[in-house]
């Protein structure tokens, strides 16, 4: 059983980090194709799809990188109240509670976005712009991102409560 759980954790970490790498590649790609589009704007070789692809790239990199960013504690946060707490145990408990709240919100948004994605799949709704494709394909990115945020929030809440318990 331990081997199965260890294997699942390894696969989870690999996928989470792989999605962040895809997000990083998309950032570099956006810089290249938007810059190229600006440079050749007044030539006969105009690239008309860059704005739409940049929009999709921003959605993908935001949600694909969210779990990795939370794991590395890279999300923006305001520590004004936490800085006022001097005892490490109390601070860990408060941080654990904050990550429990984050877990609940991530779970709610995961379920909601999965329902919307499913409804788009069942209805056959299309995303119509320069490119036309089923809208559920774009919406599916959102529950993926919230899944990794949910799991990482659980991990961080557990780590803070464990640390608080250790500092009794």
N, C-alpha and C positions, 0 to 999 in steps of 0.2 A: 504494500500500500504506500509506503514511504517513497518507493521508487516511482510510482505513478504520479504522486503529488509533486515530487521533485521534477519529473519530466514535464508536467503541466506548467509549473512555475518557470522552467527554462523556456518553454515554447511561448508563454505569455511575455516574458522579458524580451525575447527575441523579436516578437511581433511589435511590442510597444516601441522598442528601440528602432526597429526597421521602419515603422511609420514615421518616426521623427527624422530619420535619414531621408525618407521621401519628401518630407516637409522642407528639409534643408536644400535638397536638390531643386525643389520647386522655387525657392527663393532665388537661387542662382539663375535658374531658367527665366524667371520673371525679369530679373535685371537685364539679361541678355536680350530677350525679345521685345521688351518695352523700350530699351535703349535703341535697339535696331529700328524699331518702328518710328521713333522720334527722329533718328538720323536720316531716314530715307523718306520722311513725310512728304517732302516737296519734289520727289522724283516720280517717274512713272511706275515705280515698283512699290506702291503703297501696300502695307500689310493691314488688312481690315479686321482681322480676328483677334488682335492682341488684347484689346480691352476686355472682351468676353473671356478669353483664356485667363487673363489676369484675375478676373472676378472668381472664376472657378478655382484657380490656384490658391487664392487667399482663403477660400472656404476650406479647401483640402488641407493646406498647411496648418491652419488654425486648429482644426479638430484632430488631425493626425498627430500633432506635436503636443497637445494639451496634457496627456497622461505623462509623457516623458518630462515635460516641464515641471509638473507638480512633483514628480518623483525627485527631481533635482532641486526642489524648493525655489524655482525660478519665477513663480507667479508674483505679481505685484501684491503687496499687502501693506496694511497700515498697522504699525506696531505701537501706536501711542499708548493704548491701555496696557498692552503686554509689557512695555518698558517700565510701567509703574509697579509691576508685580516683582518683588525682590526675591521671594523664596522660589527656588527651582521647582519644588514639588507643586506648588500652586500654579505656577506658570505652565508646567506640563499638563496639569489638569485642564486649565483654561484652553490651551492649544488643542488638547484632545477633544474637548467639547466643540471647539470651532471646526475641527475636521469631521466630527459626527454630523454637524449641521451641513457641512459641505457634502458629505456622503448622502444625506437625505435629499438635498437639492439635486445632486448629480443623478441619483436614482430616479427622482421624479422626471427630470428632463430626459433621461435615457428612455424611460417608458413612453413619455409623450412623443418624443421624436421617432421612436420605433413605431408607434401607432400611426403617426402622420406618414411615415415612409411606407408602411403597409397599405394605408388608404390610397396613396399615390400609385402603388403597384397594382392594386385591385382595380382602380378606376382607369388605369392606363393613361393617366395624365402625361402630357408631353411638355418638355421645356423647349420653347420655341424662341430662338434668337438667330444668330448666324448659324449655329449648329442646332439641330433638333434631335433630342434623345428623350427616353423615358425619365420623368422627373424623379422617380424613386431612386435612380442611380445617384443623383446629386444629394438627395435627402438621406441616403444610407450612410453617408459620411458622418452625419451628426450623431446618431446613436453609437457609432463606433468610437468617436471621441469621448462621449459621455460614459461609455463602458470603462474606458481606461481611467478617466477621472474618478469614477466610482471606486474602482479597485484601489487606486493609489490613495484616495482619501481614507479608505478603510485601513490600509497599511499604515498611513501616518497617524491616524487616531489610535490605532493599537500601539504603535511605537511610543507615542507620548504618554498614554495611560500606563504602559509597562514601565517607562522611565519614572513616572510619578510614584508607582508602587514600589519601585526599587529605592527611591529617595525618602522613604518613611522615616 
